[in-house]
Amino acid sequence: MRGDRSRDRVTEPFRFDYDAPALRVGRDSAAGLAEELAAHGCERALLVCGQTVGATPAVIDPVREGLGDRLAAVFAETTPAKRLSTAAAGLDALRDADADCIVALGGGSSLDVAKQLSVLAARIRAAESDSDPADAVAAAGTELQETGTLSFPDEGLVPVVAVPTTLAGADVSQVAGMTASPEGGLVTGETSGGISGSGLMPVAVVADPALVATTPDDVLAASAMNGFDKGIETLYAATATPVTDATAMRGLSLFQDGLLAFGDGDRDDWVFDALVRGCTLVQYGISRPDVGTLSVIHAFGHGLTRTYDVQQGAAHAVVAPHVLAYLFEETDARRELLARALGVAEAADPAAAVVDAVADVVDALDLPTRLRDVDGPDREEFETVAETVLADSFMANAPPGLDPTRTDVVGVLDAAW
């Protein structure tokens, strides 16, 4: 049964404006880093990563070897907090190394700090030649606290190459999150926000399954839900296109197979190959100059993680099945397309089958399934969380026909409790 073609949006015109990074994907692809840098005219790289990654030979050594003589220095100071002060500290390393590009190795936090560093360097270059760089950094802190973001020039951004070691799906993106605290000396109160712009898209992504396989299982499992949900949202978002439909569907299928096998304890090479390919594909085209496809699940995730000490992947694991159940009650949310992507197209009730398929992935990864089991809000705080969710910019990409209320959001949180 073909169904109603109009519900699948196949008759709708679309515009797809996208400048993708070079994607080098495959086992031992880190060995080609020097070649990739040369292709982009980069000669001296500052390697940005966290302390654990920087101290783990199985992760950093292949990258060092792949960069060869193009590795100028290592800045192993990033943290999950994505502090602007960390990027500010990286400015000295960038200058001292005389680096003309940044290689971000690790999870989304290292990539986000690398982008912050690129922006700070561009802002300093755009300032008067006799100005103090410290003044430009201080001005960035003030702007972040006042506006939640940073402006930056189109010229002068330092090229970034991403080498992911998790499955959060933060690599093929032109956005970055950031926070600041009074301890960092740049703001007077706890601050969070983000930056966005086409110039922040990495010039290349080198996704090596051998590096991803070195990440601890619990870290990899938590990151995977964030990446997996990117594929789900890309299909139901109001901003979906046939291009992103194709990559998200194939990516979700690979991702699902890999995650279920990973959850069963399978650590064969094919599992990590499937995970990395799936994660790369679901990201393609989701972060574009004029629009993005992240939507309601990510808005709920932000509502939980920006105020409470909940890991992003855990937040997604808890809320994703309940958000989907809510969407399917209110809209079509392209349930048949999602069912095909997740291998449950023959189910009598595609919506219920999709929810169950996502819940099966959560269970396989042994992630939390109840909001009460994570360090999140109490039930009396749900109204406040709902306000944050509804105000999130990603809600603009909700499926057509959805008009969520505070009561609706609280209802989803109650169901997840």
C-alpha positions in Angstrom: 0.0 0.0 0.0 1.6 3.2 -1.2 -0.3 5.6 1.2 -1.0 9.3 0.6 1.8 10.8 -1.4 1.0 14.3 -0.3 1.7 13.3 3.3 5.2 12.4 2.4 5.8 15.9 1.0 7.0 14.6 -2.4 5.1 17.3 -4.2 6.6 20.2 -2.3 9.3 22.4 -3.8 12.5 22.6 -1.9 15.8 24.5 -1.8 19.0 22.9 -0.7 21.9 25.2 -0.2 24.8 23.4 1.2 28.6 23.6 1.3 29.7 20.3 2.7 33.1 19.6 4.2 35.3 17.0 2.6 34.3 13.7 4.2 37.1 11.1 4.7 35.4 8.1 6.2 36.9 4.7 6.8 39.2 2.5 8.9 42.6 4.1 9.4 41.5 7.2 7.6 43.5 9.3 10.2 46.6 8.2 8.3 45.5 10.6 5.5 45.3 13.7 7.7 48.5 15.3 6.3 47.1 14.8 2.8 43.8 16.3 3.8 45.4 19.4 5.3 47.5 19.8 2.2 44.4 19.7 0.0 43.1 22.7 2.0 46.3 24.6 1.9 47.1 24.1 5.6 50.6 23.6 6.7 50.7 23.8 10.5 48.0 22.4 12.7 47.2 23.0 16.4 45.7 19.7 17.7 42.8 20.5 20.1 41.6 17.8 22.4 40.7 16.9 26.0 43.2 15.8 28.6 42.1 12.2 28.5 42.4 12.0 24.7 45.7 13.7 24.8 47.0 11.2 27.3 45.7 8.1 25.5 48.2 6.8 23.0 45.6 4.6 21.1 43.7 7.8 20.2 46.3 10.5 19.8 49.2 8.5 18.3 47.4 7.7 15.0 46.5 11.3 14.7 50.0 12.5 15.4 51.4 10.0 12.8 48.7 11.0 10.3 49.6 14.7 10.7 53.3 14.1 10.6 55.3 17.3 10.0 52.1 19.3 9.8 51.5 18.9 13.6 52.7 22.1 15.2 51.5 21.7 18.7 48.9 20.0 21.0 46.4 21.9 23.2 44.8 19.2 25.4 42.7 21.3 27.6 39.1 21.0 26.4 36.3 19.9 28.8 32.6 18.9 28.4 31.7 22.4 29.7 32.8 24.0 26.4 34.1 27.1 28.2 34.9 30.3 26.3 37.9 30.7 28.7 39.3 27.4 27.4 39.2 28.8 23.8 40.8 32.0 25.1 43.7 29.9 26.6 44.0 28.2 23.3 44.8 31.5 21.6 48.3 31.5 23.1 48.9 28.0 21.8 47.6 28.9 18.4 49.9 32.0 18.2 53.0 30.2 19.7 52.7 27.4 17.2 52.1 29.8 14.3 49.3 27.4 13.3 47.2 28.1 10.3 44.5 25.4 11.1 43.0 23.6 14.0 42.5 19.8 14.2 39.7 19.0 16.7 40.1 15.5 18.1 37.4 13.9 20.4 33.8 14.6 21.1 31.5 17.5 20.4 33.1 19.6 23.2 36.5 19.6 21.6 35.0 20.6 18.2 33.0 23.3 19.8 36.0 24.8 21.6 38.0 24.6 18.3 35.3 26.7 16.6 35.2 29.2 19.5 39.0 29.5 19.1 38.6 30.1 15.4 36.1 32.9 16.1 38.3 34.5 18.7 41.2 34.5 16.4 39.1 36.1 13.6 37.8 38.8 16.0 41.4 39.7 17.1 42.6 39.8 13.5 39.7 42.1 12.6 40.5 44.5 15.5 42.9 47.4 15.2 46.5 46.2 14.8 47.6 47.9 17.9 44.8 46.7 20.1 45.4 44.3 23.0 44.1 40.7 22.2 43.1 40.5 25.9 40.6 43.3 25.2 39.1 41.4 22.3 38.7 38.3 24.5 37.1 40.4 27.3 34.7 42.0 24.8 33.7 38.5 23.6 32.8 37.5 27.2 30.7 40.6 27.6 28.9 40.0 24.3 28.2 36.3 25.1 26.8 37.3 28.5 24.6 40.0 27.0 23.4 38.2 23.8 24.1 34.5 24.2 26.2 34.5 21.1 29.3 36.0 19.4 29.5 38.0 16.2 32.4 37.3 14.0 33.8 38.4 10.6 33.5 36.4 7.4 37.2 36.6 6.9 40.0 35.5 9.2 38.4 32.3 10.6 41.0 29.6 11.2 40.1 26.4 9.2 39.0 23.5 11.4 39.3 19.8 10.6 37.2 17.5 12.8 38.3 14.0 13.9 35.4 12.6 15.9 35.8 9.9 18.5 32.2 9.8 19.6 28.8 9.4 17.9 27.2 12.7 18.9 26.9 13.9 15.4 28.5 17.3 16.0 31.1 17.1 13.2 29.3 18.1 10.0 27.8 21.3 11.6 28.2 25.0 11.4 27.1 25.6 15.0 28.9 25.3 18.3 27.7 25.5 21.9 29.6 27.5 24.5 29.4 28.4 28.2 31.2 30.8 30.5 31.5 31.1 34.2 32.9 33.8 36.6 35.8 31.6 37.4 37.0 32.0 33.8 37.2 35.8 34.3 35.2 36.7 31.2 31.6 36.9 32.7 30.0 37.9 35.9 27.5 35.0 36.0 26.9 31.6 34.6 26.3 32.0 30.9 25.5 29.6 28.0 24.8 30.2 24.4 26.2 29.3 21.0 27.7 30.5 17.7 26.6 29.8 14.2 27.6 30.6 10.6 28.6 28.9 7.4 32.3 29.8 8.1 32.2 27.5 11.1 31.6 24.3 9.0 34.8 22.2 9.2 36.7 22.2 6.0 37.1 18.4 6.4 35.8 15.6 8.7 38.1 12.6 9.1 35.9 9.9 10.7 38.0 6.8 11.6 36.1 3.8 13.1 39.4 2.6 14.6 39.6 5.8 16.7 35.9 5.6 17.7 36.5 2.1 18.9 38.9 3.4 21.5 36.2 5.4 23.3 34.8 3.8 26.5 31.6 2.0 25.9 29.5 4.1 28.3 30.7 7.3 26.7 30.0 6.0 23.2 26.6 4.7 24.1 25.5 8.1 25.6 26.8 10.1 22.7 25.1 7.8 20.2 21.6 8.7 21.2 22.3 12.4 20.3 23.5 11.4 16.9 20.8 8.8 16.3 18.1 11.4 17.1 19.6 13.7 14.5 18.6 11.2 11.9 15.1 10.8 13.3 14.5 14.6 13.5 15.9 15.2 10.0 13.1 13.0 8.6 10.1 14.7 10.4 11.4 18.3 10.6 9.4 20.9 8.7 12.7 21.7 6.9 13.3 18.2 5.5 14.3 17.9 1.9 14.6 14.8 -0.4 18.4 15.1 -0.1 18.3 14.9 3.6 15.6 12.2 3.5 18.0 10.0 1.5 21.0 10.4 3.7 19.1 10.2 7.0 17.2 7.1 6.0 20.4 5.2 5.0 22.2 6.6 8.0 19.5 5.6 10.4 19.5 2.1 9.0 23.2 1.7 9.5 23.2 3.4 12.8 20.4 1.2 14.1 22.1 -2.0 13.0 25.4 -0.9 14.6 23.8 0.2 17.9 21.8 -2.9 18.4 24.9 -5.0 17.7 27.0 -2.8 20.0 24.4 -3.2 22.7 24.6 -7.0 22.3 28.3 -6.8 23.0 29.5 -7.2 19.4 32.8 -5.3 18.9 33.7 -6.6 15.5 35.1 -4.0 13.0 31.9 -4.0 11.0 30.0 -2.6 14.0 32.1 0.5 14.3 32.2 0.9 10.5 28.4 0.9 10.5 28.2 3.3 13.4 30.6 5.8 11.9 29.0 5.7 8.4 25.6 6.0 9.9 26.5 8.9 12.1 28.2 10.7 9.2 25.2 10.2 6.9 22.5 11.4 9.3 24.5 14.7 9.7 24.7 15.5 6.0 22.7 18.6 5.2 21.2 19.0 8.7 23.2 22.2 9.4 22.9 24.6 6.4 23.4 28.3 5.9 19.7 29.1 5.8 18.1 26.4 7.9 18.6 23.3 10.0 16.7 20.1 10.7 17.2 19.6 14.5 13.8 19.8 16.0 11.6 18.9 19.0 13.7 16.1 20.6 16.7 18.4 20.7 14.6 21.2 22.1 13.6 18.9 25.0 17.3 17.9 25.4 18.3 21.5 25.7 15.5 22.2 28.2 17.0 19.5 30.4 20.8 19.9 29.9 21.1 23.7 29.9 19.7 24.0 33.5 20.3 20.6 35.0 23.3 18.3 35.2 22.0 15.8 32.7 24.3 14.4 30.0 22.9 15.2 26.5 22.7 11.6 25.3 21.0 10.5 28.5 18.4 13.3 28.1 17.7 12.1 24.6 17.4 8.5 25.7 14.8 9.4 28.3 12.6 11.8 26.2 12.9 10.6 22.6 10.3 7.8 22.7 7.8 10.0 24.6 8.4 13.0 22.3 7.7 10.7 19.3 4.6 9.3 20.8 3.4 12.9 21.3 4.2 14.0 17.8 2.4 11.0 16.3 -0.7 11.8 18.4 -0.7 15.4 17.0 0.6 15.0 13.4 1.7 12.5 10.8 5.4 13.3 11.5 6.3 11.2 8.5 5.7 8.0 10.4 5.8 5.8 7.3 9.2 7.1 6.2 10.6 6.7 9.7 9.2 3.1 9.8 10.9 2.3 6.6 14.2 3.7 7.8 14.0 1.7 11.1 13.0 -1.5 9.4 9.4 -1.7 10.7 7.5 -0.7 7.6 5.3 -3.8 7.7 3.9 -3.0 11.1 0.2 -2.6 11.4 0.8 0.6 13.4 3.9 2.4 12.0 3.8 5.1 14.7 3.9 2.6 17.6 6.5 0.5 15.8 8.8 3.5 15.4 8.4 4.4 19.1 9.2 0.8 20.0 12.2 0.7 17.6 13.7 3.8 19.3 13.0 2.4 22.7 14.8 -0.8 21.7 17.9 1.1 20.9 17.8 2.9 24.2 17.4 -0.4 26.0 20.2 -2.0 24.0 22.6 0.8 25.0 21.5 0.4 28.7 20.7 4.1 28.9 18.2 5.6 31.4 14.6 5.4 30.4 13.0 7.5 33.2 13.6 11.2 34.0 13.5 10.4 37.8 16.7 8.3 37.3 18.8 11.2 36.0 20.0 14.3 37.8 17.3 16.5 36.2 14.3 18.5 37.4 11.7 17.5 40.0 8.1 17.3 38.8 7.3 20.7 40.3 9.9 22.2 38.0 8.4 20.9 34.8 6.5 24.2 34.0 9.8 26.0 34.0 11.5 23.4 31.8 8.5 23.6 29.4 9.1 27.4 29.0 12.7 26.6 28.0 11.7 23.9 25.6 9.1 26.1 23.9 11.6 29.0 23.6 14.3 26.8 22.0 15.1 27.8 18.4 14.9 24.2 17.2 11.1 24.2 17.9 10.8 26.3 14.7 11.6 23.1 12.8 8.7 21.1 14.4 6.6 19.0 12.0 3.9 20.9 10.1 0.7 21.2 12.0 2.2 20.9 15.4 1.3 23.7 17.8 2.7 22.7 21.2 1.6 24.3 24.4 3.2 24.3 27.8 0.6 21.7 28.9 1.7 19.5 26.1 5.4 19.8 27.0 4.7 19.1 30.7 2.6 16.1 29.6 5.6 14.6 27.7 7.9 15.2 30.7 5.3 13.6 33.0 5.2 10.5 30.6 9.0 10.4 30.8 9.1 10.7 34.6 
